[in-house]
Amino acid sequence: AVVSTQSTGDGGTIDDSINFILLNFCEMNKLWVRMQHQGHTRDKAKREQERLELKLLVGTNLERLSRLEGVTVERYEKQILPAVLKQLVNCKDSIAQEYLMDCIIQ
C-alpha cells in the first residue's frame, strides 16, 4: 500500500515516512520469519538471540507508525492497518502472526 506523494523538498511528507517505515517493517518481518528456519543447529542459540532482537525491531516499527505526527485514526485505518494486516497474513508464520496481532492490539 505504497502511496506516492510529492516531496516538499526540505525533508519529506508524512506519506514518505509511513511508506519508509512500512517497507522497513515488511522486510524485517520477512527476515524474522526466515531466520527461524535457517542455519545449523549448533548456531541455534545465537540465531534465537538475533531473532528475538529482530522481533523487537519489528514491534518498534509498528509502534512508530502509530505514533507518527500527522497520523490520524482515519489515515491509520485506510493506509497503515491494511498494509500491516496484509503482511501479517502473507507471512504464514503462526508465531509471527500472534506477535504482530499483539502489537496491533496494544
C-alpha positions as CSV (number, residue, x, y, z in Angstrom):
1,A,0.0,0.0,0.0
2,V,2.6,2.5,-1.1
3,V,1.2,5.9,-1.6
4,S,3.1,8.3,-4.0
5,T,3.2,11.9,-2.9
6,Q,5.1,15.0,-3.9
7,S,8.2,15.6,-1.7
8,T,8.3,19.0,-0.1
9,G,12.0,19.3,-1.0
10,D,13.1,20.1,2.6
11,G,12.6,16.7,4.0
12,G,9.6,14.6,3.2
13,T,6.0,14.2,3.7
14,I,4.1,12.1,6.3
15,D,3.4,9.6,3.5
16,D,7.2,9.3,2.8
17,S,7.7,8.5,6.5
18,I,4.8,6.0,6.5
19,N,6.0,4.3,3.3
20,F,9.6,4.0,4.6
21,I,8.6,2.5,7.9
22,L,6.1,0.1,6.3
23,L,8.7,-1.1,3.9
24,N,11.2,-1.5,6.7
25,F,8.6,-3.3,8.8
26,C,7.7,-5.7,5.9
27,E,11.4,-6.6,5.1
28,M,12.3,-7.1,8.8
29,N,9.3,-9.3,9.3
30,K,10.2,-11.4,6.3
31,L,13.8,-11.7,7.7
32,W,12.5,-12.6,11.1
33,V,10.3,-15.4,9.7
34,R,13.2,-16.7,7.5
35,M,15.7,-16.8,10.4
36,Q,13.6,-19.3,12.2
37,H,14.3,-22.0,9.6
38,Q,17.9,-21.1,8.7
39,G,21.3,-22.1,10.0
40,H,22.9,-25.1,11.7
41,T,21.7,-26.5,15.0
42,R,24.9,-25.5,16.7
43,D,24.2,-21.9,15.9
44,K,20.7,-22.1,17.3
45,A,21.3,-20.1,20.5
46,K,22.9,-17.2,18.5
47,R,20.1,-17.3,15.9
48,E,17.4,-17.3,18.5
49,Q,19.0,-14.2,20.2
50,E,19.2,-12.5,16.8
51,R,15.6,-13.4,16.1
52,L,14.5,-12.0,19.4
53,E,16.3,-8.7,18.7
54,L,14.7,-8.5,15.3
55,K,11.3,-9.3,16.8
56,L,11.7,-6.2,19.0
57,L,12.6,-4.1,16.0
58,V,9.5,-5.3,14.1
59,G,7.3,-4.4,17.0
60,T,9.1,-1.0,17.3
61,N,8.2,-0.2,13.7
62,L,4.5,-0.8,14.4
63,E,4.7,1.4,17.4
64,R,6.4,4.2,15.3
65,L,3.7,4.0,12.7
66,S,1.0,4.6,15.3
67,R,2.9,7.5,16.9
68,L,4.0,9.4,13.8
69,E,2.9,13.0,14.0
70,G,0.2,13.6,11.5
71,V,-1.2,10.0,11.6
72,T,-4.9,10.3,12.3
73,V,-7.2,7.4,13.1
74,E,-8.6,7.7,9.5
75,R,-5.1,7.5,8.0
76,Y,-4.1,4.6,10.2
77,E,-7.3,2.7,9.2
78,K,-7.0,3.4,5.4
79,Q,-3.3,3.4,4.8
80,I,-1.3,1.7,7.6
81,L,-3.5,-1.0,9.0
82,P,-4.3,-2.7,5.6
83,A,-0.6,-2.9,4.8
84,V,0.3,-4.3,8.2
85,L,-2.6,-6.9,8.0
86,K,-1.5,-7.9,4.5
87,Q,2.0,-8.6,5.8
88,L,0.6,-10.5,8.8
89,V,-1.5,-12.8,6.6
90,N,1.2,-13.3,4.0
91,C,4.0,-14.2,6.4
92,K,2.2,-17.6,7.2
93,D,4.2,-18.0,10.4
94,S,1.9,-18.5,13.4
95,I,4.4,-17.2,15.9
96,A,5.0,-14.0,13.9
97,Q,1.2,-13.6,13.3
98,E,0.5,-13.9,17.0
99,Y,3.1,-11.4,17.9
100,L,2.0,-8.9,15.2
101,M,-1.6,-9.2,16.4
102,D,-0.5,-8.5,20.0
103,C,1.4,-5.4,18.7
104,I,-1.5,-4.1,16.7
105,I,-3.9,-4.6,19.6
106,Q,-1.7,-2.8,22.0
